[in-house]
Amino acid sequence: MMLLGIAFWFFPELFTLAMFPNISDNEQAINVGIALRKNMGVGVIFIGLLLFWCQTSSKTTAQRLLFGSSFGFGLMVAGLLEVRLTGQADVPVLIIILFAFMSIYSLFVATRRYQE
């Protein structure tokens, strides 16, 4: 999560043009996209830090956080798929796969039977 957020922050134009290739001639649209990508990057870094810092929490707290994360990542996948399938933006498949993996992995870790 933190690496993705850092990539959004440092390469916002790349992500904006990858998702919206038709706006390459519109400077104002690119600037809006860059601002949104940077804000998204900060939010993603925040989520990554929150998950990282909660790794030493109690089992119950960690499980709740992971269940919530799994649900949230699943919502992100649904939202990204909807945007991609309706043609609103060309969301990279790698990003969708990454969030789907994080959703499944969060659920897996939260439901492991023999946790300490």
N, C-alpha and C positions, 0 to 999 in steps of 0.2 A: 504494500500500500504506500509506504513512504517513498519508494523508488518511483512508483507511478506518479505520485504527487509532485515529486521533484522534476520528473520529465515534463509534466504539464506546466510547471512554473518556468522552466528554462527553455522549453521549445513550444510555446503556445501557438505560434503561427503555423508550425508544421502540423500539429494536431487539427487546428482550425481548417487549414486547406485540405488536409486528408479527409475530413468529414464533410466539408462543403467546397468541393473543387470549383463550383460555378461562381464563386464570389471573388475569384482571384483578381478581377478588374475593379472591384468595389472596395476602396480603401476604408471607407466608413464601416462596412460590414466586417472586414478583417479586424479592425480595431475593436469592435464589439465582441467578436469571437475570441480575440486575444484576452480581453478583460474577463470574459466568462471562463476561459481555460485556466487563467491564473487563479481565479477564485475557486474553481473546482480543484485545482492542485493543492491549495491551502486546506480545503475541506478534506481531501483524501489523506494528506499528511496528518491532519488532526485525528482522523479515524485510525490511521496506522499507529500513531503515538499512543492513543488511548488503548488500543489492543495490546501493544507492546508493554506498556506500563502496568497493565492488569494481569500480567502473566504470573505474578507471585501472590495473587489474591487467593482467598479461601476457595475451596472446591465449589461451593454453592454459588458464590459470586462469579467465579470464572465460567461456570456452566451457564448461568443466566446471560452473561455477556456474550458468550459464544452462540447461544441460541438466538439472541437478538441480532448478532452479527450475521448469522446464517440467514435469518429472515430478511435483514436489510440488504445483504448482497444479492439475495434472490429477487428482491424488488428492483434492484439496479439492473439485473440481467433482463427482467421483464420490460423495464423501461427502455433499455438500450435496444432490445429486440423490436419493440414497438416502433421506435424511432427509425430503425434500420428498415424494417419491413414496410412501413408506410412511405418510405422514400424521403423523409424529412431530413435525414443526414446519413452519410455513409460511415456508420460506426465500424471501426476495424473489428474483424472477427476475433482477433487476438485479445482485445479488451473484454469482449463478451465471454470468451473462454476463461480468461483470468478471473473475472468476477464469479462465474459459475463454479470454477474450481474452489475459490475461497468460500463460497456458500456451502458447498458439499463438505469441504474439509472442516469448516467450523462446526457443522452439524455432527460430523464424525467424531471430532475431538470432544465435543460437549456430551456425546452419548456413549463414550467408551465406558466399558463396564468396570475395568480395574484401574481407576485413577487414584492417585495418592493425594 
